[in-house]
């Protein structure tokens, strides 16, 4: 049996497409590029099924918890 932390990092897909390990090592970029190509081809083949563009496959390189809270904090510093 796989230990839970190992399972969560290497096997469990937090999003539909990738694991946290692949995200941290950069392996997810190739997956997202392929997925974007699949969606573009699907949209070209059946445009009537799409009311908007496909999802945004770009990923921010930096993730911030509570970005508004941090921004408000920085604004407070600048106002002092």
Buried (B, 14 or more C-beta within 10 A) or exposed (E): EEEEEEEBBEEEEEEEBBBBBBBEEEEBBEBBEEBBEEBEEEBEEEEEEEEEEEEEBEEEEEEEEEEEEEEEEEEEEEEE
